[in-house]
Each structure stands twice: as structure tokens, then as C-alpha cells.
Amino acid sequence: MGQYRLVRLGEQLKSEISNMIIRHEIKDPRVNEFLTIHRVDVAGDLAYAKVYVSSFMDENSVKRGVQGLQSAAGFIQSSIAKKLTIYKFPKLTFIADSSIKDGYEMVQKLNALEKEEAALAPESLAESSAQSSDEEE
């Protein structure tokens, strides 16, 4: 199957699963609307699809949400399969993905370093100007 078609199917699965979460169609109490479907990787033979789930909640809440989604995978597959017209529907596997949270934390660290550098910059300018005036005398 063409790579473009796999990517398109992945995007459609991502959209459908996200809509099911938002509309509370998945009745499992572990699944809440704060879970985000980050991406879906569909295998070339359409046998499997890995669904990466992330959230800004704590790690345990995300893991519980992924377990809830995994236990509802059959319901999710059958609901989406009724809407899509494809020959073979992939088996969904849900995986907790912390890349968004990791990226956010990295940006926070970079911002903190930038603030520290900005705070040290005026001091270093004052020291260098004091040294240059000492050299002139």
C-alpha cells in the first residue's frame, strides 16, 4: 500500500479516535478528555496500528488512560470500521507517549537558562567596563 495512503489513514484514525474521546463515546472511567492522540503509525499491510497517546497530566493518569483505551480497543475498532470503507481494519495498540511533555520541559529549561544568562549579562558588562577603566589609568 502506498505510503501516502497509510499516512492519510493514520490521520483519519487519529481524528476519529480523538472525536470519540471528546464526545465521551468511550465509557471507561480511566479515559478522560485530557488525553491527546499524538500520532498513529499504520503498518504497511494494515494489520496493526500504533496509537500514541499523550497528555499534560501526570504519568500515572496517562498510563491509566492508555489502559482504558486498550481495554476499549475492540469497541473503538468496530465503531471506526463501520464508518470507514477499507478492506482490512488494523488492530489498534495504544502506547503512552511523553514526547510532548518532554519537549515542554526542555523549553522550560531553555527559558530558565536564558533568564539566568540575561541576569548575568549586566554584571559581566559592569566588570568588563571596570577592567577597561583600570587599564586606561
DSSP file (Angstrom, degrees, kcal/mol; ACC not computed):
  #  RESIDUE AA STRUCTURE BP1 BP2  ACC     N-H-->O    O-->H-N    N-H-->O    O-->H-N    TCO  KAPPA ALPHA  PHI   PSI    X-CA   Y-CA   Z-CA
    1    1 A M              0   0    0      0, 0.0    45,-0.1     0, 0.0     5,-0.1   0.000 360.0 360.0 360.0 142.0    0.0    0.0    0.0
    2    2 A G     >  -     0   0    0      1,-0.1     4,-1.8     3,-0.0     5,-0.2  -0.257 360.0-127.1 -63.5 145.2    1.3    3.5   -0.8
    3    3 A Q  H  > S+     0   0    0      1,-0.2     4,-2.3     2,-0.2     5,-0.2   0.873 109.0  55.9 -61.5 -38.5    2.9    5.5    1.9
    4    4 A Y  H  > S+     0   0    0      1,-0.2     4,-2.5     2,-0.2    -1,-0.2   0.901 106.5  50.5 -61.1 -40.5    0.7    8.4    1.3
    5    5 A R  H  > S+     0   0    0      2,-0.2     4,-2.4     1,-0.2    -1,-0.2   0.875 109.3  50.9 -67.2 -36.6   -2.4    6.3    1.8
    6    6 A L  H  X S+     0   0    0     -4,-1.8     4,-2.5     2,-0.2    -2,-0.2   0.907 111.3  47.8 -65.8 -41.5   -1.0    4.9    5.1
    7    7 A V  H  X S+     0   0    0     -4,-2.3     4,-2.4     2,-0.2    -2,-0.2   0.916 112.3  49.5 -64.7 -42.6   -0.4    8.4    6.4
    8    8 A R  H  X S+     0   0    0     -4,-2.5     4,-2.1     2,-0.2    -2,-0.2   0.901 111.4  48.6 -63.7 -41.6   -3.8    9.5    5.3
    9    9 A L  H  X S+     0   0    0     -4,-2.4     4,-2.7     2,-0.2    -1,-0.2   0.904 110.1  52.6 -64.9 -40.9   -5.4    6.5    7.1
   10   10 A G  H  X S+     0   0    0     -4,-2.5     4,-2.4     1,-0.2    -2,-0.2   0.907 109.6  48.5 -59.9 -42.7   -3.4    7.3   10.2
   11   11 A E  H  X S+     0   0    0     -4,-2.4     4,-2.2     2,-0.2    -1,-0.2   0.883 111.7  49.6 -65.5 -38.1   -4.6   10.8   10.2
   12   12 A Q  H  X S+     0   0    0     -4,-2.1     4,-2.5     2,-0.2    -2,-0.2   0.904 111.3  48.6 -68.7 -40.2   -8.2    9.7    9.8
   13   13 A L  H  X S+     0   0    0     -4,-2.7     4,-2.7     2,-0.2     5,-0.3   0.912 110.5  52.2 -63.3 -41.9   -7.8    7.2   12.6
   14   14 A K  H  X S+     0   0    0     -4,-2.4     4,-2.2     1,-0.2    -2,-0.2   0.920 111.6  46.4 -58.6 -45.4   -6.3    9.9   14.8
   15   15 A S  H  X S+     0   0    0     -4,-2.2     4,-2.3     2,-0.2    -2,-0.2   0.921 113.6  47.6 -64.1 -45.4   -9.2   12.2   14.1
   16   16 A E  H  X S+     0   0    0     -4,-2.5     4,-2.1     2,-0.2    -2,-0.2   0.917 113.8  46.4 -65.3 -43.9  -11.9    9.5   14.7
   17   17 A I  H  X S+     0   0    0     -4,-2.7     4,-2.1     2,-0.2    -1,-0.2   0.910 112.2  51.4 -66.4 -40.8  -10.3    8.3   18.0
   18   18 A S  H  X S+     0   0    0     -4,-2.2     4,-2.5    -5,-0.3    -2,-0.2   0.914 110.0  49.6 -60.8 -42.9   -9.9   11.9   19.2
   19   19 A N  H  X S+     0   0    0     -4,-2.3     4,-2.5     1,-0.2    -1,-0.2   0.882 108.4  52.9 -64.6 -37.9  -13.6   12.6   18.4
   20   20 A M  H  <>S+     0   0    0     -4,-2.1     5,-2.2     2,-0.2     6,-0.8   0.888 110.9  47.3 -64.5 -38.0  -14.7    9.5   20.3
   21   21 A I  H ><5S+     0   0    0     -4,-2.1     3,-1.1     3,-0.2    -2,-0.2   0.933 113.7  47.0 -67.6 -45.4  -12.7   10.7   23.4
   22   22 A I  H 3<5S+     0   0    0     -4,-2.5    -2,-0.2     1,-0.3    -1,-0.2   0.887 112.7  48.6 -65.2 -39.4  -14.1   14.2   23.2
   23   23 A R  T 3<5S-     0   0    0     -4,-2.5    -1,-0.3    -5,-0.2    -2,-0.2   0.391 109.5-123.1 -83.0   5.1  -17.7   13.0   22.7
   24   24 A H  T < 5 +     0   0    0     -3,-1.1    -3,-0.2    -4,-0.2    -2,-0.1   0.833  65.2 141.7  57.5  35.9  -17.3   10.6   25.7
   25   25 A E      < +     0   0    0     -5,-2.2     2,-0.8    -6,-0.2    -4,-0.2   0.736  55.5  75.9 -76.6 -22.5  -18.3    7.6   23.5
   26   26 A I  S    S-     0   0    0     -6,-0.8     5,-0.1     1,-0.1    -1,-0.1  -0.822  70.1-165.6 -90.2 113.0  -15.7    5.5   25.3
   27   27 A K        +     0   0    0     -2,-0.8    -1,-0.1     3,-0.0    -2,-0.0   0.487  46.4 120.2 -83.9  -3.4  -17.4    4.8   28.7
   28   28 A D    >   -     0   0    0      1,-0.2     3,-1.4    40,-0.1    -2,-0.1  -0.448  61.4-141.6 -63.8 127.6  -14.3    3.6   30.5
   29   29 A P  T 3  S+     0   0    0      0, 0.0    -1,-0.2     0, 0.0    36,-0.1   0.692  97.6  65.3 -67.2 -16.8  -13.8    5.9   33.5
   30   30 A R  T 3  S+     0   0    0     34,-0.1     2,-0.6    35,-0.1    38,-0.1   0.710  88.7  79.2 -75.5 -19.2  -10.0    5.8   33.0
   31   31 A V    <   +     0   0    0     -3,-1.4     2,-0.3    37,-0.1    31,-0.1  -0.798  62.4 170.7 -93.7 120.8  -10.4    7.6   29.7
   32   32 A N    >   -     0   0    0     -2,-0.6     3,-1.5     1,-0.0   -10,-0.1  -0.800  47.2-103.6-125.3 171.5  -10.9   11.4   30.0
   33   33 A E  T 3  S+     0   0    0      1,-0.3   -11,-0.1    -2,-0.3   -12,-0.0   0.510 108.4  75.4 -74.7  -3.6  -10.9   14.3   27.6
   34   34 A F  T 3  S+     0   0    0    -13,-0.1    22,-0.4     2,-0.1     2,-0.3   0.505  72.8 101.3 -85.3  -3.7   -7.5   15.5   28.6
   35   35 A L    <   -     0   0    0     -3,-1.5     2,-0.4    20,-0.1    20,-0.2  -0.617  60.1-156.9 -79.7 140.3   -5.9   12.6   26.6
   36   36 A T  E     -A   54   0A   0     18,-3.3    18,-3.0    -2,-0.3     2,-0.9  -0.967  16.1-134.6-122.0 132.4   -4.4   13.6   23.3
   37   37 A I  E     -A   53   0A   0     -2,-0.4    16,-0.2    16,-0.2     3,-0.1  -0.772  24.9-176.3 -83.2 112.3   -3.8   11.3   20.3
   38   38 A H  E     -     0   0A   0     14,-3.0     2,-0.3    -2,-0.9    -1,-0.2   0.939  57.0 -28.6 -79.7 -49.5   -0.4   12.4   19.2
   39   39 A R  E     -A   52   0A   0     13,-0.9    13,-2.9     2,-0.0     2,-0.4  -0.983  48.4-137.1-161.6 163.9    0.1   10.3   16.1
   40   40 A V  E     -A   51   0A   0     -2,-0.3     2,-0.6    11,-0.2    11,-0.2  -0.991  11.4-161.2-131.0 123.2   -0.9    7.0   14.6
   41   41 A D  E     -A   50   0A   0      9,-2.6     9,-2.7    -2,-0.4     2,-0.4  -0.922  10.8-160.5-105.2 116.9    1.5    4.7   12.7
   42   42 A V  E     -A   49   0A   0     -2,-0.6     7,-0.2     7,-0.2   -32,-0.1  -0.824  19.1-120.9 -99.8 133.2   -0.2    2.2   10.4
   43   43 A A    >   -     0   0    0      5,-3.0     3,-1.7    -2,-0.4    -1,-0.0  -0.320  25.8-112.3 -68.4 155.1    1.7   -0.9    9.3
   44   44 A G  T 3  S+     0   0    0      1,-0.3    -1,-0.1     2,-0.1    -2,-0.0   0.781 117.6  46.9 -61.3 -29.6    2.2   -1.4    5.6
   45   45 A D  T 3  S-     0   0    0      3,-0.1    -1,-0.3   -44,-0.0    -2,-0.1   0.332 109.6-121.1 -95.4   8.4   -0.1   -4.5    5.5
   46   46 A L  S <  S+     0   0    0     -3,-1.7    -2,-0.1     2,-0.2     3,-0.1   0.653  80.4 119.6  62.2  19.0   -2.8   -2.7    7.6
   47   47 A A  S    S+     0   0    0     43,-0.2    44,-2.6     1,-0.2     2,-0.3   0.865  75.2  19.1 -79.4 -35.7   -2.6   -5.5   10.2
   48   48 A Y  E     - b   0  91A   0     42,-0.3    -5,-3.0     2,-0.0     2,-0.4  -0.937  55.8-166.9-136.3 154.8   -1.6   -3.2   13.1
   49   49 A A  E     -Ab  42  92A   0     42,-2.3    44,-2.4    -2,-0.3     2,-0.6  -0.975  14.6-146.6-141.2 128.8   -1.7    0.5   14.0
   50   50 A K  E     -Ab  41  93A   0     -9,-2.7    -9,-2.6    -2,-0.4     2,-0.6  -0.846  12.9-160.0 -95.6 124.8    0.2    2.0   16.9
   51   51 A V  E     -Ab  40  94A   0     42,-3.4    44,-2.9    -2,-0.6     2,-0.6  -0.923   6.0-151.3-109.1 116.1   -1.7    4.9   18.5
   52   52 A Y  E     -Ab  39  95A   0    -13,-2.9   -14,-3.0    -2,-0.6   -13,-0.9  -0.780  13.8-167.3 -93.5 122.5    0.5    7.3   20.6
   53   53 A V  E     +Ab  37  96A   0     42,-3.1    44,-3.7    -2,-0.6     2,-0.3  -0.895  11.3 168.0-113.9 134.9   -1.4    9.0   23.4
   54   54 A S  E     +A   36   0A   0    -18,-3.0   -18,-3.3    -2,-0.4     2,-0.3  -0.903   6.6 171.4-139.4 169.1   -0.1   11.9   25.5
   55   55 A S        -     0   0    0     42,-0.3    46,-0.2    -2,-0.3   -20,-0.1  -0.966  42.2-118.9-167.4 162.7   -1.3   14.4   28.0
   56   56 A F  S    S+     0   0    0    -22,-0.4     3,-0.1    -2,-0.3   -21,-0.1   0.383  84.8 102.7 -89.7   3.2    0.0   17.2   30.3
   57   57 A M  S    S-     0   0    0    -23,-0.2    -2,-0.2     1,-0.2    44,-0.0  -0.206  89.3 -71.0 -75.0 175.2   -1.4   15.2   33.2
   58   58 A D     >  -     0   0    0      1,-0.1     4,-1.7     4,-0.0     3,-0.4  -0.226  48.2-105.8 -67.4 162.2    0.9   13.2   35.5
   59   59 A E  H  > S+     0   0    0      1,-0.2     4,-2.3     2,-0.2     5,-0.2   0.837 117.4  54.8 -60.3 -38.2    2.4   10.0   34.2
   60   60 A N  H  > S+     0   0    0      1,-0.2     4,-2.4     2,-0.2    -1,-0.2   0.890 106.5  51.1 -66.0 -38.6    0.1    7.7   36.2
   61   61 A S  H  > S+     0   0    0     -3,-0.4     4,-2.3     2,-0.2    -1,-0.2   0.889 110.6  49.2 -64.6 -38.9   -3.0    9.3   34.8
   62   62 A V  H  X S+     0   0    0     -4,-1.7     4,-2.5     2,-0.2    -2,-0.2   0.919 110.9  49.5 -66.4 -43.4   -1.7    8.9   31.2
   63   63 A K  H  X S+     0   0    0     -4,-2.3     4,-2.3     2,-0.2    -2,-0.2   0.905 111.7  48.7 -63.4 -41.0   -0.9    5.2   31.8
   64   64 A R  H  X S+     0   0    0     -4,-2.4     4,-2.3     2,-0.2    -1,-0.2   0.906 111.4  50.5 -64.0 -40.5   -4.4    4.6   33.3
   65   65 A G  H  X S+     0   0    0     -4,-2.3     4,-2.4     2,-0.2    -2,-0.2   0.894 109.5  50.0 -63.3 -40.3   -5.9    6.3   30.3
   66   66 A V  H  X S+     0   0    0     -4,-2.5     4,-2.7     2,-0.2    -1,-0.2   0.897 109.8  51.1 -65.3 -40.0   -3.9    4.2   27.9
   67   67 A Q  H  X S+     0   0    0     -4,-2.3     4,-2.2     2,-0.2    -2,-0.2   0.902 110.3  49.8 -63.2 -39.9   -5.0    1.1   29.8
   68   68 A G  H  X S+     0   0    0     -4,-2.3     4,-1.3     2,-0.2    -2,-0.2   0.910 112.1  47.1 -64.1 -42.4   -8.6    2.2   29.4
   69   69 A L  H  < S+     0   0    0     -4,-2.4    -2,-0.2     1,-0.2    -1,-0.2   0.898 111.1  52.0 -65.0 -40.2   -8.2    2.9   25.7
   70   70 A Q  H >< S+     0   0    0     -4,-2.7     3,-1.1     1,-0.2     4,-0.3   0.887 109.0  49.5 -65.3 -37.9   -6.5   -0.5   25.3
   71   71 A S  H 3< S+     0   0    0     -4,-2.2     3,-0.3     1,-0.2    -1,-0.2   0.778 114.9  45.1 -71.9 -23.5   -9.4   -2.3   27.0
   72   72 A A  T 3X S+     0   0    0     -4,-1.3     4,-2.5     1,-0.2    -1,-0.2   0.272  81.6 108.0 -97.7  10.7  -11.8   -0.4   24.8
   73   73 A A  H <> S+     0   0    0     -3,-1.1     4,-3.0     1,-0.2     5,-0.2   0.873  75.7  52.9 -58.8 -40.4   -9.8   -1.1   21.6
   74   74 A G  H  > S+     0   0    0     -4,-0.3     4,-2.5    -3,-0.3    -1,-0.2   0.922 111.3  46.1 -61.3 -44.5  -12.3   -3.6   20.3
   75   75 A F  H  > S+     0   0    0      2,-0.2     4,-2.4    -4,-0.2    -2,-0.2   0.915 113.9  48.9 -63.2 -43.4  -15.2   -1.1   20.6
   76   76 A I  H  X S+     0   0    0     -4,-2.5     4,-2.4    -7,-0.2     5,-0.3   0.928 111.9  49.2 -62.8 -45.7  -13.1    1.6   19.1
   77   77 A Q  H  X S+     0   0    0     -4,-3.0     4,-2.6     1,-0.2    -2,-0.2   0.930 113.5  45.3 -60.2 -47.0  -12.1   -0.6   16.1
   78   78 A S  H  X S+     0   0    0     -4,-2.5     4,-1.3    -5,-0.2    -1,-0.2   0.890 112.8  50.8 -67.9 -37.4  -15.6   -1.7   15.4
   79   79 A S  H  X S+     0   0    0     -4,-2.4     4,-0.7    -5,-0.2    -1,-0.2   0.925 116.1  40.3 -64.9 -44.0  -17.0    1.8   15.7
   80   80 A I  H >X S+     0   0    0     -4,-2.4     4,-2.2     1,-0.2     3,-0.8   0.876 109.3  60.0 -73.7 -36.4  -14.5    3.3   13.3
   81   81 A A  H 3< S+     0   0    0     -4,-2.6     5,-0.2    -5,-0.3    -1,-0.2   0.814 100.5  56.8 -61.8 -29.6  -14.6    0.3   10.9
   82   82 A K  H 3< S+     0   0    0     -4,-1.3    -1,-0.3     1,-0.2    -2,-0.2   0.813 111.4  43.0 -69.1 -29.3  -18.4    1.0   10.4
   83   83 A K  H << S+     0   0    0     -3,-0.8     2,-0.3    -4,-0.7    -2,-0.2   0.831 108.7  63.5 -85.6 -34.5  -17.5    4.5    9.3
   84   84 A L  S  < S-     0   0    0     -4,-2.2     2,-0.8     2,-0.0     5,-0.0  -0.653  70.3-144.0 -95.3 147.5  -14.5    3.7    7.0
   85   85 A T        +     0   0    0     -2,-0.3     2,-0.3     3,-0.0    -3,-0.1  -0.732  47.2 135.7-110.5  82.8  -14.7    1.6    3.9
   86   86 A I        -     0   0    0     -2,-0.8     3,-0.1    -5,-0.2    -2,-0.0  -0.936  57.5-126.9-126.3 153.1  -11.4   -0.3    3.9
   87   87 A Y  S    S+     0   0    0     -2,-0.3     2,-0.4     1,-0.2    -1,-0.1   0.908  96.0  21.6 -64.5 -45.0  -10.8   -3.9    3.2
   88   88 A K  S    S-     0   0    0     -3,-0.1    -1,-0.2     0, 0.0    -3,-0.0  -0.988  72.4-147.5-132.1 124.7   -8.9   -4.7    6.4
   89   89 A F        -     0   0    0     -2,-0.4   -12,-0.0    -3,-0.1     2,-0.0  -0.786  26.3-119.4 -94.3 132.3   -9.1   -2.7    9.6
   90   90 A P        -     0   0    0      0, 0.0     2,-0.5     0, 0.0   -42,-0.3  -0.325  21.5-112.7 -71.6 149.9   -5.8   -2.6   11.7
   91   91 A K  E     -b   48   0A   0    -44,-2.6   -42,-2.3   -45,-0.0     2,-0.4  -0.703  38.0-130.4 -78.0 126.6   -5.6   -3.9   15.2
   92   92 A L  E     -b   49   0A   0     -2,-0.5     2,-0.4   -44,-0.2   -42,-0.2  -0.642  23.9-174.0 -88.4 134.1   -5.1   -0.9   17.5
   93   93 A T  E     -b   50   0A   0    -44,-2.4   -42,-3.4    -2,-0.4     2,-0.4  -0.995  15.2-146.9-124.5 123.8   -2.4   -0.8   20.1
   94   94 A F  E     -b   51   0A   0     -2,-0.4     2,-0.4   -44,-0.2   -42,-0.2  -0.773  16.1-174.1 -97.6 134.6   -2.3    2.2   22.4
   95   95 A I  E     -b   52   0A   0    -44,-2.9   -42,-3.1    -2,-0.4     2,-0.3  -0.989  27.0-120.8-130.9 132.2    1.1    3.5   23.7
   96   96 A A  E     -b   53   0A   0     -2,-0.4     2,-0.5   -44,-0.2   -42,-0.2  -0.576  30.7-164.5 -71.4 130.1    1.8    6.2   26.2
   97   97 A D        +     0   0    0    -44,-3.7   -42,-0.3    -2,-0.3     3,-0.3  -0.972  19.0 178.2-123.0 120.0    3.9    8.9   24.6
   98   98 A S     >  +     0   0    0     -2,-0.5     4,-2.8     1,-0.2     5,-0.2   0.215  52.1 107.3-103.6  14.7    5.7   11.5   26.7
   99   99 A S  H  > S+     0   0    0      1,-0.2     4,-2.4     2,-0.2    -1,-0.2   0.860  78.8  49.7 -65.9 -35.7    7.4   13.4   23.9
  100  100 A I  H  > S+     0   0    0     -3,-0.3     4,-2.4     2,-0.2    -1,-0.2   0.939 114.1  45.2 -67.5 -45.0    5.1   16.5   24.2
  101  101 A K  H  > S+     0   0    0     -4,-0.2     4,-2.4     2,-0.2    -2,-0.2   0.905 113.3  50.6 -64.3 -41.2    5.7   16.7   27.9
  102  102 A D  H  X S+     0   0    0     -4,-2.8     4,-2.1     2,-0.2    -1,-0.2   0.905 110.8  49.4 -62.1 -42.0    9.4   16.2   27.4
  103  103 A G  H  X S+     0   0    0     -4,-2.4     4,-2.2     2,-0.2    -2,-0.2   0.896 110.2  50.6 -63.3 -41.6    9.5   18.9   24.8
  104  104 A Y  H  X S+     0   0    0     -4,-2.4     4,-2.2     1,-0.2    -2,-0.2   0.916 110.6  48.9 -62.7 -44.0    7.6   21.3   27.1
  105  105 A E  H  X S+     0   0    0     -4,-2.4     4,-2.2     1,-0.2    -1,-0.2   0.879 109.3  53.0 -64.5 -37.1   10.0   20.6   29.9
  106  106 A M  H  X S+     0   0    0     -4,-2.1     4,-2.4     2,-0.2    -1,-0.2   0.910 108.5  49.6 -64.5 -41.8   13.0   21.2   27.6
  107  107 A V  H  X S+     0   0    0     -4,-2.2     4,-2.5     1,-0.2    -2,-0.2   0.899 109.4  52.5 -63.4 -40.2   11.6   24.6   26.5
  108  108 A Q  H  X S+     0   0    0     -4,-2.2     4,-2.1     2,-0.2    -2,-0.2   0.910 109.9  48.3 -61.7 -41.7   11.1   25.5   30.2
  109  109 A K  H  X S+     0   0    0     -4,-2.2     4,-2.4     2,-0.2    -2,-0.2   0.907 111.2  50.0 -65.2 -41.4   14.8   24.6   30.9
  110  110 A L  H  X S+     0   0    0     -4,-2.4     4,-2.2     1,-0.2    -2,-0.2   0.899 110.4  50.3 -63.9 -40.3   16.0   26.7   28.0
  111  111 A N  H  X S+     0   0    0     -4,-2.5     4,-2.1     2,-0.2    -1,-0.2   0.896 109.9  50.5 -64.2 -39.5   13.9   29.6   29.1
  112  112 A A  H  X S+     0   0    0     -4,-2.1     4,-2.3     2,-0.2    -2,-0.2   0.911 111.1  48.5 -65.1 -41.9   15.3   29.4   32.6
  113  113 A L  H  X S+     0   0    0     -4,-2.4     4,-2.4     1,-0.2    -1,-0.2   0.887 109.8  52.6 -63.9 -38.3   18.9   29.3   31.2
  114  114 A E  H  X S+     0   0    0     -4,-2.2     4,-2.2     2,-0.2    -2,-0.2   0.895 109.6  48.7 -64.5 -40.1   18.1   32.3   29.0
  115  115 A K  H  X S+     0   0    0     -4,-2.1     4,-2.2     2,-0.2    -2,-0.2   0.905 111.2  49.8 -66.4 -41.3   16.9   34.2   32.1
  116  116 A E  H  X S+     0   0    0     -4,-2.3     4,-1.9     2,-0.2    -2,-0.2   0.914 111.6  48.8 -62.3 -42.1   20.0   33.3   34.1
  117  117 A E  H  X S+     0   0    0     -4,-2.4     4,-1.6     1,-0.2    -2,-0.2   0.894 110.6  50.5 -64.9 -40.1   22.2   34.4   31.2
  118  118 A A  H  < S+     0   0    0     -4,-2.2    -1,-0.2     1,-0.2    -2,-0.2   0.865 110.4  50.2 -66.3 -35.3   20.3   37.7   30.9
  119  119 A A  H  X S+     0   0    0     -4,-2.2     4,-0.6     1,-0.2    -1,-0.2   0.849 113.2  45.7 -71.1 -33.5   20.7   38.3   34.7
  120  120 A L  H  X S+     0   0    0     -4,-1.9     4,-2.1     1,-0.2    -2,-0.2   0.730  97.9  74.4 -80.2 -22.4   24.5   37.6   34.5
  121  121 A A  H  X S+     0   0    0     -4,-1.6     4,-2.1     1,-0.2     5,-0.2   0.909  93.9  48.6 -61.7 -46.7   25.0   39.8   31.4
  122  122 A P  H  > S+     0   0    0      0, 0.0     4,-2.2     0, 0.0    -1,-0.2   0.885 111.6  51.6 -62.9 -35.5   24.7   43.2   33.1
  123  123 A E  H  X S+     0   0    0     -4,-0.6     4,-2.2     1,-0.2    -2,-0.2   0.919 110.0  47.8 -65.6 -42.7   27.1   42.0   35.8
  124  124 A S  H  X S+     0   0    0     -4,-2.1     4,-2.3     1,-0.2    -1,-0.2   0.849 110.7  52.4 -68.8 -32.5   29.7   40.9   33.2
  125  125 A L  H  X S+     0   0    0     -4,-2.1     4,-2.2     2,-0.2    -1,-0.2   0.907 109.7  48.9 -66.7 -41.0   29.3   44.2   31.4
  126  126 A A  H  X S+     0   0    0     -4,-2.2     4,-1.9     2,-0.2    -2,-0.2   0.905 112.2  48.6 -65.2 -40.6   29.9   46.2   34.5
  127  127 A E  H  X S+     0   0    0     -4,-2.2     4,-2.1     1,-0.2    -2,-0.2   0.911 111.5  49.0 -65.6 -42.7   33.0   44.1   35.3
  128  128 A S  H  X S+     0   0    0     -4,-2.3     4,-2.0     1,-0.2    -1,-0.2   0.873 111.5  48.9 -68.1 -35.6   34.5   44.5   31.8
  129  129 A S  H  X S+     0   0    0     -4,-2.2     4,-1.8     2,-0.2    -1,-0.2   0.856 110.8  51.3 -71.2 -33.3   33.9   48.3   31.9
  130  130 A A  H  X S+     0   0    0     -4,-1.9     4,-1.7     2,-0.2    -2,-0.2   0.889 110.6  48.7 -68.4 -38.3   35.6   48.5   35.3
  131  131 A Q  H  X S+     0   0    0     -4,-2.1     4,-1.8     1,-0.2    -2,-0.2   0.897 110.2  50.6 -67.7 -40.0   38.6   46.5   34.0
  132  132 A S  H  X S+     0   0    0     -4,-2.0     4,-1.3     1,-0.2    -1,-0.2   0.864 109.9  49.9 -67.9 -34.7   38.9   48.7   30.9
  133  133 A S  H  X S+     0   0    0     -4,-1.8     4,-1.1     1,-0.2    -1,-0.2   0.852 109.2  52.6 -71.7 -33.1   38.9   51.9   33.0
  134  134 A D  H  < S+     0   0    0     -4,-1.7    -2,-0.2     1,-0.2    -1,-0.2   0.871 108.0  51.4 -66.4 -36.3   41.6   50.4   35.3
  135  135 A E  H  < S+     0   0    0     -4,-1.8    -1,-0.2     1,-0.2    -2,-0.2   0.829 104.4  57.1 -70.1 -32.0   43.7   49.7   32.3
  136  136 A E  H  <        0   0    0     -4,-1.3    -1,-0.2     1,-0.3    -2,-0.2   0.822 360.0 360.0 -69.5 -31.7   43.4   53.3   31.0
  137  137 A E     <        0   0    0     -4,-1.1    -1,-0.3    -3,-0.2    -2,-0.2   0.478 360.0 360.0 -78.1 360.0   44.8   54.7   34.2
